[in-house]
Structures are given as structure tokens and as C-alpha cells.
Amino acid sequence: MPKTIIVTGAASGIGLACASGLLADGHNVTAADIGAIPGALTAVAPKGRFLAVRTDVTSLDDCRQAVAATAKAFGALDGLIHMAAIHSSETWDQADGDHFNRILAVNVTGSFLMARAVGEYMSEHGGGAIVLTSSGSIVSSGVGGHGRGGPAYVTSKAAIVGLTRALARSLGGHGIRVNAVSPGATDTPMTAEYSEAARKNAAARALLGRIGQPEDIASVAIFLVSDAAGYMTGEIVNVNGGSSFG
């Protein structure tokens, strides 16, 4: 049965792959991003099953407006796949407090605010599923430089683990499942600044011998909002080609 899903960060990378995959599977999709949604997606989206909204996830009002627009357009809201995030490759001696706090505001507070807005709706309409996004960098850590995640980014993605589990406990009684996907190195605009050596090292760490594609991660996120994952909550699912098992 078709579901209605909000996908944040839908303008590029894994978020775009999630929106495309959900539409291909026959679901209704609200593509939310602070930037413009690519015309290539809007052009192929089936009429009546797609909505694009500009959303700043650091604003609770914006998050609530995305939820309200979705409910108005489709009459329901069954899931959230939250991919919106910003990157930081600044090293420990480059990042100042303002930079660090900006990364946390988007990646951590933004995740909470979007989940809160969706949770408010779902708690009054029969529940649903939320998928947040951590990162494999929290296992191997990262020092930044060459486009790789630095301390601010790694810290923000580590916080998603705690947030996912806290929300799973908070919302479970309302019939809302909360899980997270934790991607390894993936070929997206966020990793576009990797040096060639960094890309080769990332591929070498993966037992499958390559870095991920957006669709590799999207397929797992889509599974987590589906009924097939109906007895999963509070889990962090690693999708990294075997680069770590933690």
C-alpha cells in the first residue's frame, strides 16, 4: 500500500536517491530541502504524488510547515527519512566555536526539530516511522582535511545515535518507530572534496572494495520506513560495504 514520506536533504546525494526510489515504488513523496529540488526529479515525478518544499531544518516553524503541507497535499504522513546535513572537514585547530556550533545546529538540532514536527503529527494520527542519519565516521573517527569529516562533523553524527535511541523510547508508546542509517564513505557531493588518495583509502577499507553509491544507502532507509521493518526501533544500521562492523 502506498505511503506518504517526507525526505529531507532531497536536493542531492542520498536524499535525492531516497526520493527517487520511493516515487519509483509508488509512494507519495515530499522532497524537503533548503535548496531547490532538481528539475530532473520534479519532471519525472508522477502528478499528484510529489511535493517540493523549501525547508530550513534549524527552524521548528519550517519543519512544522513541511509536515502541514504534506498532510494537506496527501491527507497523511507515514514516514520521515531525514538526510539533511552539512559537512565539515576542518581540523581540530581550524574549527572555532561558531563553526562547531553551526554544524551541531544543522546536523543534531535539525534532526531533533524535524523528528519533533513529524512526531507531533504521527502521535495524533496512528504512528509511523522515522529514519535519521548517522555516519560510519563515528567508528573510525576523523581528523578532517582533504574533504574528510573532521571533529565537528564526527561529533554531530555521533550525537544522532543517542538521539535515535532517546526518540525511540519517547515515541514508541505512540506507535512511532525511530531508527537510523549509518553510511560509510558514499559518492555524494559531501565527499566530492575527497582527495584521490582519500577515495582510494576509503574503497580499500571496504570489504566489497568500493565506496557506496547513494542508492546503496537509500534502499536501506526505504526499508526502515516500510512495514517490513515494523518490529525495528532504536537501531543504528551500518551500510558501509564492510569497512567496519561497529
N, C-alpha and C positions, 0 to 999 in steps of 0.2 A: 504494500500500500504506500503511495507517495507520502513523503514527509515534507515539512517546511523547515528549512535550515538557514540560519544566519552564518555566513562565513566572513570573518574579518581578515584584513590583510589580503583581500581578494584581488588586488590590482596586479599582483605579480607572484612569482615563486610558488610556494606550496599552497598558499591561499587560493591563487588562481587555478591551480590544478584541482583543488578540492571543489571549487565552484563548478568547474567544467565537468568533473566526474559525477557530481550529484545531479547536474542537469542531464547528463547522458543516461543516468539511471532512472530518470523520470520524476525527480523530486523538484519541489519549489525552492528557489534559492534567493536570498537577499545577499547581495555582494556589497559588503561594507568596507570602506577604506577612506583614509584621509585624502588620498589622491584619486584621480579619475580611473574608472574601470576601463580596461582596454576595449576599443571598438570591436576587436576580433571576437571577444566574448559576447558583448551585447548584440552583435549582428547575428550570431547563431543561436542565441537563447530563444527557446520556444515562447511564443506570445502567451502572456498570462501566467508564466511560471518563473519569471525573473524580475527582480527589482534591484536597482543600484542606488546606494545611499552614501553620501559623504558623512563619515563618522570619525570624530576625534575621540579615541577611547579613553583619554585622560579626563573627559568631561562626562559626568553621570547623566546630565541632560541629553547629550548627544547619544549616549548608549540607550537611554530610555526612548528617545525619538526613533532610533533604528528598530527597536522592538515594536513600538506602536505602529510604525509604517508597515512592518512585516505583518502584524496582526490584521491591520486594515486591508492590506493587499490580498492576503491569502486566507484570512479567517482562522489562523492557527500559528503556533510556533512550537516545533517539536525538538529542535536541537540547535546548538551553537558549536561551531568549530572556530576557535579563536587562534588565529595565526598572526595577528597584527603585532609587530615588534620592530624595534630599531636595533642596529648593531653598534658595537664599539670595539675597535681594535687598539685603543690607546693603552699603553703600558702603565704599570703602577706609578711611574714617575712622570707620566704625561697627563693623566686624568686628574682634574681638580674636583672639588666638591660639587660644583654646579653641573659638571658633565656627568658625574656619577649619579647624582640625584635625577637628572633628566632621563637617563637610561632606566632607572628604577621606576620613575613616574609612568613611563610608557609601558614597559615590559611587565612590571609587577602590579602597580596600582591600576593600570589599564586593564589587565586581566581580571582583577577583582571587580572593577566597576562594570565591565561588560557582563561578567558572570552574575553580578548582583542584579543588573537590569533584567537579564533573561530569567534569573531565578524568581524575581518578583512576579513575572508573568506566569511562569510554569507552575509555581506553587499554588496558583489560583485556577489553573486550567489542566490539572491532571498529570503534571510532571513532565519529564523529558530527559534529555541527555546533553551534557556539556563536555567539550573536549578542549583542554588548554594545551599549551606547547612549552615544553622544557627544552633541553639540549644535551646531547652527548658530551658537550664540553665540560659539564659539571663532574664527569667521572675522571677524565684525563686532565682536567683543568686547562687553563690557557693563560699565556703571558701577553698576548696581543702582538701587534706588529705583523706586517705582510698580509694584512686583511683578516687575520685570525682573531677570534674573540679574546678580549682582554679581561682584566678583573671586574670591571663594571658589568660587562655582558654576562660573564660566567656567574657572578653573584645574582644577577636578576633571574637567570634561568634556574639556578638552584632554589630560589625562593618559590618557584612555581610548584616544586614538589610538595613543600609544606602547604601551600595554598590549595592545591588539588585535594589533599587529604583532609584539610580543615573544612573545605566546602563539601566534600563527600559526606562527612559526618553531619554538617549543618543542614544539608539539603536532602539527605536520604529519606528522612521521615515525610518529605513532601513528594516522594516518588521521582526525585531528580538524581540521576547518576552523574558523577563527575570523575573523569579520567584525564590523563594527559598522554600525549605522544612525545617522545624524546628522540629527535632526529640526530643522526650523525652528520658528518660533512655532506652537504647536498648542493647540487649545482643550481644555485639561485642567485639573484642579484646581491644577496647578502654575502656570498662567498666569491663574488666576482673579482674582488681585490686580492684574493689569494695570489701569492707568488707561484710560479710554476713548480718550484721546489715544494711549497706547502701543499699544493694539489697532489703531487706525486706521493708525498709522505702520507697524506690522508687516505689515498687509494691503497697504499701499501699496508696500512694498519687494518683495513677491512679484509676479513677472511674471503670475501667474494671478489676482492681485487679491484674495486671501483668505488667512487663516491656515489652517493644516492642521486636519483632523479626526483623532481618534485612529485611525480606520480607514485613513486615508491612510498612516500610518506602519506600522501593524500589517501591512498587506498586503505591505510590503517586507520586514519582519522575518520574516514567514512564508515568503516566497520564499527568504530567505537560509538557512533551516534545511531547505529542501526539496532533493530530488535535482536539481531544475532548476538550482540554484546549485552543483552538485557540483564545478566547477572554479574556484570562487572562494574565496580565502582571503587574509587580511591586508588586506582592502579596507574603506574607510570610505565608505558610500553616503549621499550627501546627499539628503534628501527635504524640500524647503523651498519648493516652488512657484516656484523660480527666483529666490529672494531673494538667492542667491549661488551661484557656480559653483565655489567653492574647496573 
